[in-house]
Amino acid sequence: MSDLGPEEDSGKPLLRRGILTVRNRLTADDVRESGTVLAARALELPELAHARTVAAYVSVGSEPATRALLDALHARGVRVLLPALLADNDLDWGPYEGQDSLVRVRHGGKMTLLEPAGGHLGPEAVLGADAVLLPGLAVDGRGMRLGRGGGSYDRVLARLERAAADPALVVLLYDSEVVGHVPEEPHDRPVHAAVTPSGVHRFR
């Protein structure tokens, strides 16, 4: 009998480490250039073209860059909500009003995040989104997403499900991160689409 926890036993940590190793080799120019292409791809999605409210996030480090996409959505007049990490790893939300509306927040021993500086709207604000852009490390052909393991977006997806909310769920990735299989656990929920610099992948 394994003495590993459910996630360790699933194989997620090994896949996560491999992807992060590849990401950490990217230069700042690599990240910025792919982010420009990624934004153009994402903006072609009908789910974003018709959205009035989009819940998104500010990329950090070697994550696929989101700043160009955030600015393009904001310029379109879309209401963009960005997360603020709470002490229990749940997410509050606040409006994005341009680059000057972000502040750097360090969360204990965790990474420093860029979060909305204005008044926060509460964790339930995500229920009003027409589309939710999720960070991730990988996705497979079923739409199963591999996250970083903190559980914040598992809570978001569970909240949407409890409320019977049905926004488009879209993960932003690099091309190599669309993989054959992502190990899943009972709480995992599939996304509807993945956007990479080379195109859009849709899942049933």
N, CA, C and O of each residue as an XYZ file, in Angstrom:
816
protein
N       0.845     -1.202      0.000
C       0.000      0.000      0.000
C       0.879      1.250      0.000
O       1.822      1.349      0.785
N       0.575      2.189     -0.867
C       1.385      3.402     -0.967
C       1.150      4.304      0.226
O       0.022      4.442      0.700
N       2.237      4.929      0.719
C       2.080      5.912      1.786
C       2.099      7.331      1.230
O       2.214      8.300      1.982
N       1.987      7.447     -0.091
C       1.927      8.763     -0.727
C       0.517      9.323     -0.616
O      -0.457      8.576     -0.527
N       0.421     10.660     -0.624
C      -0.891     11.294     -0.664
C      -1.515     11.108     -2.031
O      -0.843     10.642     -2.951
N      -2.801     11.466     -2.194
C      -3.496     11.256     -3.468
C      -2.791     11.897     -4.651
O      -2.675     11.280     -5.711
N      -2.314     13.143     -4.483
C      -1.681     13.808     -5.628
C      -0.343     13.177     -5.947
O      -0.031     12.954     -7.117
N       0.473     12.876     -4.907
C       1.778     12.271     -5.151
C       1.617     10.938     -5.870
O       2.402     10.601     -6.756
N       0.593     10.185     -5.481
C       0.345      8.881     -6.063
C      -0.149      8.986     -7.504
O      -0.039      8.027     -8.268
N      -0.692     10.141     -7.881
C      -1.310     10.299     -9.198
C      -0.291     10.515    -10.312
O      -0.608     10.314    -11.485
N       0.918     10.919     -9.965
C       1.925     11.239    -10.980
C       1.966     12.706    -11.343
O       2.786     13.110    -12.167
N       1.106     13.513    -10.750
C       1.099     14.943    -11.069
C       2.425     15.636    -10.748
O       2.916     16.406    -11.574
N       3.029     15.388     -9.565
C       4.262     16.119     -9.244
C       5.381     15.891    -10.260
O       6.118     16.822    -10.585
N       5.515     14.658    -10.764
C       6.556     14.369    -11.746
C       6.322     15.139    -13.032
O       7.257     15.729    -13.574
N       5.090     15.145    -13.533
C       4.758     15.896    -14.741
C       4.972     17.386    -14.518
O       5.477     18.090    -15.392
N       4.589     17.849    -13.355
C       4.734     19.277    -13.021
C       6.204     19.680    -13.044
O       6.562     20.709    -13.616
N       7.044     18.874    -12.427
C       8.480     19.203    -12.383
C       9.077     19.252    -13.778
O       9.864     20.147    -14.085
N       8.711     18.299    -14.626
C       9.246     18.277    -15.983
C       8.874     19.522    -16.770
O       9.709     20.093    -17.471
N       7.616     19.944    -16.655
C       7.164     21.127    -17.396
C       7.825     22.388    -16.860
O       8.230     23.254    -17.636
N       7.940     22.499    -15.535
C       8.569     23.686    -14.952
C      10.042     23.764    -15.335
O      10.575     24.861    -15.505
N      10.711     22.618    -15.474
C      12.111     22.609    -15.899
C      12.250     23.214    -17.295
O      13.155     24.008    -17.552
N      11.345     22.828    -18.191
C      11.370     23.376    -19.550
C      11.056     24.872    -19.530
O      11.731     25.660    -20.193
N      10.043     25.258    -18.778
C       9.682     26.686    -18.702
C      10.833     27.531    -18.179
O      11.066     28.641    -18.655
N      11.553     26.998    -17.195
C      12.626     27.783    -16.576
C      13.795     28.045    -17.517
O      14.657     28.872    -17.223
N      13.826     27.345    -18.646
C      14.878     27.597    -19.640
C      14.523     28.752    -20.580
O      15.379     29.214    -21.334
N      13.300     29.214    -20.544
C      12.865     30.282    -21.440
C      13.474     31.610    -21.037
O      13.616     31.901    -19.849
N      13.834     32.414    -22.026
C      14.330     33.763    -21.746
C      13.149     34.725    -21.627
O      12.021     34.391    -21.989
N      13.425     35.907    -21.121
C      12.380     36.932    -21.020
C      11.830     37.275    -22.400
O      10.635     37.529    -22.550
N      12.698     37.283    -23.405
C      12.243     37.562    -24.773
C      11.324     36.453    -25.280
O      10.315     36.726    -25.931
N      11.678     35.190    -24.978
C      10.823     34.065    -25.364
C       9.421     34.248    -24.803
O       8.428     34.097    -25.515
N       9.353     34.575    -23.524
C       8.063     34.708    -22.835
C       7.263     35.863    -23.424
O       6.066     35.729    -23.679
N       7.922     36.990    -23.638
C       7.241     38.178    -24.156
C       6.729     37.949    -25.579
O       5.592     38.299    -25.898
N       7.565     37.366    -26.426
C       7.169     37.151    -27.821
C       6.020     36.148    -27.923
O       5.086     36.351    -28.699
N       6.086     35.075    -27.149
C       5.001     34.094    -27.199
C       3.715     34.689    -26.628
O       2.619     34.330    -27.057
N       3.849     35.598    -25.663
C       2.671     36.245    -25.096
C       1.941     37.112    -26.102
O       0.713     37.189    -26.083
N       2.685     37.764    -26.979
C       2.068     38.579    -28.023
C       1.270     37.704    -28.986
O       0.146     38.041    -29.359
N       1.862     36.575    -29.385
C       1.166     35.655    -30.285
C      -0.028     35.014    -29.586
O      -1.094     34.857    -30.180
N       0.159     34.647    -28.326
C      -0.913     34.023    -27.542
C      -2.117     34.962    -27.435
O      -3.262     34.527    -27.561
N      -1.856     36.238    -27.207
C      -2.944     37.209    -27.103
C      -3.735     37.276    -28.405
O      -4.966     37.309    -28.385
N      -3.039     37.295    -29.525
C      -3.722     37.353    -30.822
C      -4.597     36.122    -31.029
O      -5.724     36.231    -31.514
N      -4.080     34.950    -30.662
C      -4.868     33.718    -30.781
C      -6.101     33.765    -29.884
O      -7.207     33.439    -30.317
N      -5.905     34.171    -28.644
C      -7.013     34.178    -27.687
C      -8.099     35.161    -28.090
O      -9.286     34.889    -27.910
N      -7.697     36.305    -28.635
C      -8.675     37.325    -29.005
C      -9.559     36.887    -30.171
O     -10.611     37.478    -30.414
N      -9.126     35.843    -30.893
C      -9.945     35.313    -31.984
C     -11.043     34.376    -31.482
O     -11.953     34.031    -32.236
N     -10.966     33.969    -30.232
C     -11.971     33.052    -29.690
C     -13.343     33.724    -29.644
O     -13.461     34.833    -29.123
N     -14.377     33.079    -30.175
C     -15.728     33.647    -30.057
C     -16.133     33.868    -28.607
O     -16.858     34.811    -28.292
N     -15.655     32.984    -27.719
C     -16.014     33.105    -26.306
C     -15.500     34.406    -25.701
O     -16.105     34.950    -24.777
N     -14.386     34.902    -26.224
C     -13.867     36.182    -25.729
C     -14.398     37.346    -26.552
O     -14.575     38.447    -26.030
N     -14.652     37.112    -27.826
C     -15.162     38.183    -28.682
C     -16.512     38.696    -28.191
O     -16.824     39.878    -28.339
N     -17.305     37.811    -27.610
C     -18.654     38.190    -27.174
C     -18.764     38.364    -25.662
O     -19.852     38.628    -25.152
N     -17.668     38.223    -24.947
C     -17.715     38.306    -23.486
C     -17.812     39.744    -23.012
O     -17.152     40.637    -23.545
N     -18.630     39.950    -22.021
C     -18.706     41.257    -21.349
C     -17.806     41.292    -20.117
O     -17.239     42.331    -19.780
N     -17.681     40.131    -19.442
C     -16.824     40.023    -18.259
C     -15.935     38.801    -18.405
O     -16.418     37.701    -18.673
N     -14.628     38.996    -18.226
C     -13.672     37.898    -18.299
C     -12.861     37.871    -17.004
O     -12.267     38.877    -16.617
N     -12.841     36.732    -16.348
C     -11.952     36.537    -15.201
C     -10.631     36.012    -15.748
O     -10.604     34.996    -16.443
N      -9.544     36.695    -15.440
C      -8.244     36.347    -16.002
C      -7.212     36.327    -14.870
O      -7.576     36.161    -13.706
N      -5.937     36.493    -15.202
C      -4.876     36.514    -14.196
C      -3.664     37.194    -14.795
O      -3.527     37.298    -16.014
N      -2.783     37.658    -13.918
C      -1.535     38.275    -14.361
C      -0.446     37.215    -14.286
O      -0.171     36.681    -13.211
N       0.171     36.909    -15.416
C       1.219     35.892    -15.450
C       2.439     36.357    -14.656
O       2.709     37.552    -14.530
N       3.161     35.377    -14.128
C       4.405     35.665    -13.405
C       5.503     34.755    -13.937
O       5.233     33.650    -14.407
N       6.747     35.228    -13.859
C       7.887     34.410    -14.239
C       7.798     33.916    -15.671
O       7.585     34.696    -16.600
N       7.964     32.603    -15.838
C       7.993     32.010    -17.163
C       6.633     31.507    -17.632
O       6.550     30.807    -18.641
N       5.562     31.854    -16.910
C       4.224     31.497    -17.391
C       3.963     32.165    -18.741
O       4.526     33.224    -19.020
N       3.114     31.559    -19.587
C       2.715     32.254    -20.816
C       2.203     33.656    -20.473
O       1.309     33.816    -19.642
N       2.782     34.665    -21.125
C       2.515     36.052    -20.735
C       1.081     36.472    -21.052
O       0.567     36.202    -22.138
N       0.451     37.132    -20.094
C      -0.950     37.540    -20.268
C      -1.140     39.050    -20.365
O      -2.253     39.498    -20.642
N      -0.107     39.844    -20.151
C      -0.323     41.298    -20.059
C      -0.889     41.873    -21.355
O      -1.782     42.720    -21.313
N      -0.382     41.423    -22.509
C      -0.901     41.935    -23.783
C      -2.375     41.589    -23.946
O      -3.149     42.395    -24.463
N      -2.764     40.404    -23.510
C      -4.158     39.986    -23.605
C      -5.037     40.799    -22.670
O      -6.124     41.226    -23.058
N      -4.583     41.016    -21.452
C      -5.357     41.828    -20.500
C      -5.603     43.229    -21.051
O      -6.715     43.751    -20.969
N      -4.553     43.835    -21.614
C      -4.691     45.198    -22.135
C      -5.623     45.241    -23.342
O      -6.397     46.185    -23.500
N      -5.547     44.215    -24.195
C      -6.423     44.185    -25.372
C      -7.882     44.019    -24.960
O      -8.761     44.671    -25.523
N      -8.147     43.159    -23.991
C      -9.524     42.987    -23.509
C     -10.035     44.276    -22.877
O     -11.164     44.697    -23.128
N      -9.192     44.900    -22.054
C      -9.583     46.149    -21.396
C      -9.869     47.236    -22.434
O     -10.830     47.993    -22.295
N      -9.030     47.312    -23.479
C      -9.225     48.314    -24.534
C     -10.519     48.069    -25.301
O     -11.107     49.016    -25.822
N     -10.967     46.844    -25.382
C     -12.230     46.506    -26.041
C     -13.458     46.924    -25.221
O     -14.582     46.927    -25.723
N     -13.220     47.273    -23.961
C     -14.344     47.595    -23.087
C     -14.840     46.415    -22.288
O     -15.885     46.494    -21.641
N     -14.094     45.311    -22.325
C     -14.460     44.141    -21.534
C     -14.140     44.414    -20.063
O     -13.098     44.986    -19.746
N     -15.030     44.009    -19.181
C     -14.755     44.079    -17.744
C     -13.856     42.899    -17.391
O     -14.275     41.745    -17.491
N     -12.622     43.185    -16.980
C     -11.647     42.147    -16.663
C     -11.490     42.070    -15.149
O     -11.205     43.067    -14.485
N     -11.682     40.866    -14.619
C     -11.497     40.622    -13.191
C     -10.199     39.860    -12.987
O      -9.907     38.907    -13.710
N      -9.417     40.290    -11.992
C      -8.157     39.624    -11.681
C      -8.174     39.116    -10.243
O      -8.820     39.712     -9.381
N      -7.468     38.016     -9.982
C      -7.520     37.422     -8.651
C      -6.587     38.079     -7.647
O      -5.547     38.638     -7.995
N      -6.999     37.992     -6.386
C      -6.160     38.352     -5.247
C      -6.169     37.137     -4.324
O      -7.229     36.691     -3.885
N      -4.990     36.609     -4.035
C      -4.880     35.387     -3.257
C      -5.197     35.643     -1.791
O      -4.648     36.558     -1.178
N      -6.083     34.829     -1.236
C      -6.450     34.925      0.168
C      -5.595     33.981      1.010
O      -4.904     33.114      0.475
N      -5.645     34.155      2.318
C      -4.790     33.378      3.224
C      -5.049     31.883      3.126
O      -4.142     31.079      3.344
N      -6.293     31.499      2.796
C      -6.620     30.072      2.705
C      -6.454     29.511      1.297
O      -6.913     28.407      1.004
N      -5.794     30.279      0.423
C      -5.547     29.909     -0.980
C      -6.776     30.060     -1.878
O      -6.706     29.724     -3.060
N      -7.887     30.549     -1.355
C      -9.022     30.882     -2.207
C      -8.689     32.195     -2.924
O      -7.688     32.842     -2.615
N      -9.536     32.581     -3.881
C      -9.278     33.789     -4.658
C     -10.396     34.802     -4.496
O     -11.570     34.476     -4.672
N     -10.031     36.031     -4.162
C     -10.909     37.182     -4.252
C     -10.700     37.754     -5.655
O      -9.798     37.317     -6.369
N     -11.517     38.719     -6.052
C     -11.401     39.288     -7.394
C     -11.538     40.804     -7.354
O     -12.280     41.354     -6.540
N     -10.809     41.470     -8.247
C     -10.909     42.909     -8.376
C     -10.789     43.312     -9.833
O     -10.281     42.537    -10.643
N     -11.246     44.511    -10.191
C     -11.223     44.943    -11.587
C      -9.840     45.364    -12.059
O      -9.054     45.934    -11.301
N      -9.557     45.072    -13.328
C      -8.334     45.541    -13.972
C      -8.644     46.829    -14.711
O      -9.536     46.869    -15.559
N      -7.905     47.879    -14.389
C      -8.123     49.182    -15.016
C      -6.872     49.667    -15.733
O      -6.677     50.873    -15.890
N      -6.029     48.751    -16.167
C      -4.786     49.129    -16.820
C      -3.594     48.835    -15.930
O      -3.743     48.464    -14.766
N      -2.379     49.010    -16.511
C      -1.151     48.626    -15.809
C      -1.000     49.293    -14.448
O      -0.446     48.701    -13.522
N      -1.493     50.528    -14.323
C      -1.328     51.248    -13.060
C      -2.279     50.763    -11.971
O      -2.200     51.217    -10.830
N      -3.171     49.846    -12.317
C      -4.128     49.360    -11.322
C      -3.635     48.100    -10.614
O      -4.388     47.469     -9.873
N      -2.361     47.729    -10.843
C      -1.810     46.525    -10.230
C      -0.800     46.885     -9.143
O      -0.069     47.869     -9.255
N      -0.775     46.067     -8.085
C       0.220     46.224     -7.021
C       0.898     44.881     -6.783
O       0.298     43.824     -6.974
N       2.156     44.941     -6.363
C       2.887     43.711     -6.033
C       2.557     43.302     -4.601
O       2.659     44.104     -3.673
N       2.162     42.049     -4.438
C       1.807     41.543     -3.115
C       2.610     40.264     -2.861
O       2.559     39.316     -3.645
N       3.349     40.259     -1.752
C       4.098     39.046     -1.387
C       3.291     38.264     -0.358
O       2.858     38.809      0.657
N       3.101     37.000     -0.633
C       2.285     36.150      0.235
C       3.173     35.210      1.039
O       3.426     34.076      0.630
N       3.645     35.692      2.188
C       4.481     34.865      3.050
C       5.695     34.366      2.295
O       6.419     35.141      1.670
N       5.911     33.048      2.363
C       7.051     32.459      1.676
C       6.764     32.135      0.234
O       7.620     31.593     -0.465
N       5.546     32.465     -0.233
C       5.184     32.158     -1.612
C       5.686     33.252     -2.550
O       6.333     34.206     -2.117
N       5.385     33.106     -3.825
C       5.848     34.075     -4.811
C       5.130     35.415     -4.664
O       4.048     35.497     -4.083
N       5.749     36.449     -5.197
C       5.125     37.762     -5.259
C       4.215     37.806     -6.474
O       4.611     37.429     -7.577
N       2.995     38.269     -6.260
C       2.003     38.312     -7.329
C       1.587     39.741     -7.610
O       1.613     40.591     -6.720
N       1.202     40.005     -8.850
C       0.594     41.285     -9.206
C      -0.913     41.131     -9.069
O      -1.520     40.267     -9.702
N      -1.510     41.975     -8.241
C      -2.932     41.859     -7.935
C      -3.629     43.201     -8.123
O      -2.974     44.243     -8.108
N      -4.953     43.190     -8.298
C      -5.681     44.454     -8.472
C      -5.596     45.313     -7.217
O      -5.774     44.830     -6.098
N      -5.319     46.605     -7.429
C      -5.122     47.514     -6.298
C      -6.431     48.051     -5.752
O      -6.498     48.448     -4.588
N      -7.479     48.070     -6.578
C      -8.745     48.658     -6.154
C      -9.505     47.769     -5.189
O      -9.001     46.745     -4.726
N     -10.733     48.183     -4.895
C     -11.569     47.418     -3.980
C     -11.859     46.030     -4.510
O     -12.151     45.852     -5.693
N     -11.776     45.048     -3.629
C     -12.050     43.675     -4.033
C     -13.545     43.379     -3.935
O     -14.268     43.984     -3.143
N     -13.982     42.439     -4.755
C     -15.410     42.200     -4.954
C     -15.907     40.914     -4.296
O     -17.107     40.638     -4.294
N     -14.982     40.129     -3.737
C     -15.352     38.884     -3.093
C     -15.182     37.682     -4.002
O     -15.213     37.831     -5.223
N     -15.003     36.480     -3.432
C     -14.800     35.270     -4.227
C     -15.951     34.940     -5.175
O     -15.746     34.276     -6.191
N     -17.163     35.398     -4.849
C     -18.318     35.076     -5.689
C     -18.369     35.900     -6.974
O     -19.173     35.614     -7.861
N     -17.516     36.918     -7.081
C     -17.558     37.785     -8.267
C     -17.293     37.004     -9.545
O     -17.763     37.391    -10.615
N     -16.542     35.905     -9.448
C     -16.228     35.103    -10.633
C     -17.479     34.495    -11.262
O     -17.469     34.133    -12.438
N     -18.551     34.383    -10.486
C     -19.787     33.783    -11.002
C     -20.405     34.617    -12.119
O     -21.211     34.106    -12.896
N     -20.037     35.897    -12.207
C     -20.577     36.759    -13.256
C     -19.759     36.773    -14.529
O     -20.078     37.518    -15.455
N     -18.705     35.962    -14.598
C     -17.828     35.973    -15.778
C     -18.430     35.159    -16.916
O     -19.008     34.094    -16.699
N     -18.287     35.672    -18.121
C     -18.688     34.928    -19.322
C     -17.598     33.944    -19.740
O     -17.884     32.928    -20.373
N     -16.353     34.246    -19.385
C     -15.227     33.363    -19.669
C     -14.244     33.465    -18.517
O     -14.073     34.531    -17.927
N     -13.596     32.345    -18.199
C     -12.571     32.313    -17.163
C     -11.287     31.797    -17.795
O     -11.243     30.675    -18.301
N     -10.240     32.619    -17.764
C      -8.919     32.222    -18.261
C      -8.138     31.656    -17.083
O      -7.946     32.336    -16.075
N      -7.688     30.413    -17.211
C      -7.023     29.733    -16.111
C      -5.544     29.530    -16.398
O      -5.168     29.222    -17.530
N      -4.702     29.698    -15.387
C      -3.308     29.297    -15.560
C      -3.215     27.776    -15.504
O      -4.122     27.114    -14.999
N      -2.150     27.237    -16.008
C      -1.962     25.792    -15.957
C      -0.563     25.443    -16.421
O       0.199     26.298    -16.874
N      -0.247     24.167    -16.296
C       1.040     23.661    -16.761
C       0.879     22.697    -17.926
O       1.811     22.496    -18.704
N      -0.298     22.104    -18.047
C      -0.533     21.158    -19.139
C      -2.025     20.907    -19.265
O      -2.804     21.201    -18.358
N      -2.407     20.356    -20.416
C      -3.779     19.909    -20.636
C      -3.706     18.707    -21.571
O      -2.809     18.614    -22.408
N      -4.663     17.785    -21.419
C      -4.684     16.647    -22.332
C      -5.903     16.707    -23.244
O      -6.673     17.666    -23.189
N      -6.081     15.696    -24.074
C      -7.146     15.711    -25.073
C      -8.547     15.659    -24.512
O      -9.517     15.883    -25.236
N      -8.667     15.364    -23.217
C      -9.980     15.396    -22.560
C     -10.283     16.764    -21.957
O     -11.389     17.013    -21.477
N      -9.287     17.646    -21.990
C      -9.446     18.946    -21.350
C      -9.061     18.947    -19.889
O      -9.327     19.926    -19.191
N      -8.437     17.871    -19.395
C      -8.004     17.838    -18.005
C      -6.758     18.704    -17.852
O      -5.779     18.534    -18.579
N      -6.806     19.627    -16.905
C      -5.758     20.634    -16.718
C      -4.867     20.267    -15.534
O      -5.343     19.818    -14.491
N      -3.572     20.467    -15.719
C      -2.626     20.334    -14.615
C      -2.297     21.724    -14.098
O      -1.765     22.551    -14.837
N      -2.609     21.987    -12.836
C      -2.264     23.261    -12.219
C      -0.973     23.150    -11.433
O      -0.268     22.144    -11.512
N      -0.669     24.189    -10.678
C       0.569     24.197     -9.900
C       0.442     23.430     -8.587
O       1.449     23.158     -7.933
N      -0.771     23.082     -8.196
C      -0.933     22.277     -6.995
C      -1.404     23.046     -5.773
O      -1.569     22.459     -4.704
N      -1.622     24.345     -5.912
C      -2.065     25.128     -4.759
C      -3.552     24.989     -4.456
O      -3.984     25.243     -3.331
N      -4.330     24.589     -5.446
C      -5.754     24.361     -5.228
C      -6.643     25.578     -5.391
O      -7.861     25.464     -5.255
N      -6.066     26.754     -5.683
C      -6.889     27.972     -5.777
C      -7.933     27.863     -6.884
O      -9.096     28.212     -6.684
N      -7.515     27.378     -8.054
C      -8.462     27.310     -9.165
C      -9.389     26.099     -9.065
O     -10.456     26.085     -9.679
N      -8.988     25.079     -8.293
C      -9.941     24.004     -7.991
C     -11.123     24.583     -7.224
O     -12.267     24.185     -7.445
N     -10.849     25.517     -6.328
C     -11.932     26.160     -5.565
C     -12.812     27.009     -6.480
O     -14.036     27.025     -6.345
N     -12.176     27.708     -7.403
C     -12.946     28.521     -8.346
C     -13.877     27.633     -9.174
O     -15.062     27.933     -9.323
N     -13.333     26.543     -9.708
C     -14.142     25.651    -10.543
C     -15.257     24.997     -9.738
O     -16.365     24.821    -10.244
N     -14.975     24.637     -8.490
C     -16.017     24.062     -7.637
C     -17.105     25.090     -7.349
O     -18.287     24.750     -7.306
N     -16.707     26.351     -7.150
C     -17.683     27.424     -6.883
C     -18.594     27.625     -8.101
O     -19.806     27.783     -7.956
N     -18.010     27.618     -9.284
C     -18.806     27.758    -10.507
C     -19.793     26.602    -10.641
O     -20.953     26.801    -11.004
N     -19.320     25.394    -10.346
C     -20.177     24.219    -10.478
C     -21.335     24.259     -9.477
O     -22.472     23.953     -9.835
N     -21.053     24.631     -8.240
C     -22.111     24.713     -7.208
C     -23.187     25.710     -7.602
O     -24.370     25.505     -7.329
N     -22.765     26.796     -8.249
C     -23.712     27.854     -8.617
C     -24.366     27.595     -9.971
O     -25.159     28.407    -10.448
N     -24.028     26.453    -10.591
C     -24.536     26.125    -11.930
C     -24.176     27.218    -12.940
O     -24.897     27.438    -13.913
N     -23.041     27.907    -12.691
C     -22.532     28.891    -13.651
C     -21.785     28.136    -14.754
O     -21.162     27.106    -14.493
N     -21.848     28.642    -15.969
C     -21.270     27.899    -17.096
C     -20.456     28.812    -18.010
O     -20.752     28.911    -19.201
N     -19.432     29.484    -17.470
C     -18.589     30.299    -18.348
C     -17.691     29.402    -19.202
O     -17.490     28.231    -18.882
N     -17.161     29.954    -20.276
C     -16.145     29.246    -21.052
C     -14.883     29.153    -20.201
O     -14.432     30.160    -19.655
N     -14.310     27.961    -20.081
C     -13.095     27.737    -19.303
C     -11.940     27.525    -20.274
O     -11.938     26.565    -21.045
N     -10.964     28.418    -20.235
C      -9.878     28.415    -21.215
C      -8.544     28.464    -20.480
O      -8.329     29.334    -19.636
N      -7.642     27.527    -20.800
C      -6.308     27.517    -20.205
C      -5.304     28.021    -21.237
O      -5.410     27.711    -22.424
N      -4.324     28.803    -20.769
C      -3.306     29.399    -21.638
C      -1.984     28.667    -21.420
O      -1.489     28.597    -20.295
N      -1.411     28.122    -22.497
C      -0.242     27.252    -22.389
C       0.742     27.487    -23.535
O       0.439     28.186    -24.502
N       1.922     26.889    -23.403
C       2.857     26.791    -24.518
C       2.495     25.554    -25.346
O       1.793     24.661    -24.873
N       2.982     25.517    -26.582
C       2.617     24.426    -27.493
C       2.943     23.040    -26.940
O       2.149     22.110    -27.083
N       4.100     22.901    -26.313
C       4.544     21.582    -25.842
C       3.751     21.085    -24.638
O       3.925     19.944    -24.209
N       2.885     21.930    -24.093
C       2.168     21.573    -22.862
C       0.791     20.966    -23.114
O       0.050     20.688    -22.171
N       0.451     20.762    -24.376
C      -0.720     19.948    -24.725
C      -0.185     18.522    -24.828
O       0.534     18.191    -25.771
N      -0.537     17.677    -23.855
C       0.114     16.381    -23.677
C      -0.885     15.239    -23.857
O      -2.089     15.456    -23.988
N      -0.354     14.024    -23.860
C      -1.203     12.855    -24.071
C      -2.119     12.548    -22.915
O      -3.256     12.121    -23.115
N      -1.630     12.763    -21.688
C      -2.454     12.417    -20.524
C      -2.045     13.245    -19.317
O      -0.860     13.359    -19.004
N      -3.035     13.823    -18.638
C      -2.835     14.494    -17.359
C      -3.508     13.638    -16.287
O      -4.707     13.375    -16.383
N      -2.768     13.200    -15.273
C      -3.402     12.433    -14.199
C      -4.505     13.258    -13.549
O      -4.355     14.464    -13.353
N      -5.611     12.603    -13.218
C      -6.727     13.346    -12.630
C      -7.116     12.769    -11.277
O      -6.875     11.599    -10.977
N      -7.724     13.632    -10.476
C      -8.282     13.261     -9.183
C      -9.777     13.564     -9.221
O     -10.242     14.275    -10.111
N     -10.534     13.026     -8.257
C     -11.994     13.179     -8.310
C     -12.478     14.629     -8.394
O     -13.526     14.898     -8.981
N     -11.712     15.577     -7.802
C     -12.170     16.978     -7.799
C     -11.828     17.713     -9.091
O     -12.310     18.827     -9.295
N     -11.023     17.135     -9.962
C     -10.582     17.842    -11.167
C     -11.732     18.020    -12.156
O     -12.574     17.137    -12.319
N     -11.749     19.174    -12.807
C     -12.781     19.496    -13.786
C     -12.120     19.860    -15.119
O     -11.112     20.567    -15.125
N     -12.662     19.396    -16.244
C     -12.055     19.712    -17.536
C     -12.347     21.144    -17.973
O     -13.343     21.748    -17.574
N     -11.449     21.664    -18.803
C     -11.663     22.970    -19.421
C     -12.259     22.758    -20.810
O     -12.256     21.644    -21.335
N     -12.768     23.837    -21.395
C     -13.390     23.758    -22.718
C     -12.381     23.930    -23.853
O     -12.557     23.383    -24.942
N     -11.327     24.693    -23.584
C     -10.367     24.992    -24.649
C      -9.009     25.334    -24.062
O      -8.903     25.756    -22.910
N      -7.974     25.148    -24.867
C      -6.630     25.612    -24.532
C      -6.150     26.484    -25.682
O      -6.361     26.161    -26.851
N      -5.503     27.587    -25.340
C      -4.892     28.451    -26.353
C      -3.385     28.374    -26.188
O      -2.856     28.577    -25.095
N      -2.697     28.076    -27.290
C      -1.240     28.089    -27.324
C      -0.811     29.027    -28.449
O      -1.646     29.421    -29.264
N       0.473     29.395    -28.516
C       0.904     30.288    -29.595
C       0.588     29.765    -30.993
O       0.436     30.560    -31.920
N       0.485     28.446    -31.166
C       0.243     27.927    -32.519
C      -1.235     27.733    -32.835
O      -1.583     27.470    -33.986
N      -2.103     27.854    -31.850
C      -3.517     27.680    -32.172
C      -4.396     27.374    -30.972
O      -3.975     27.467    -29.819
N      -5.632     27.006    -31.284
C      -6.654     26.727    -30.272
C      -6.985     25.240    -30.294
O      -7.178     24.648    -31.356
N      -7.045     24.652    -29.116
C      -7.445     23.247    -28.972
C      -8.763     23.235    -28.217
O      -8.881     23.830    -27.145
N      -9.756     22.551    -28.784
C     -11.069     22.481    -28.130
C     -11.339     21.064    -27.646
O     -10.899     20.088    -28.252
N     -12.064     20.974    -26.552
C     -12.352     19.677    -25.941
C     -13.852     19.536    -25.750
O     -14.559     20.523    -25.549
N     -14.328     18.303    -25.816
C     -15.748     18.063    -25.596
C     -16.098     18.297    -24.139
O     -17.256     18.144    -23.750
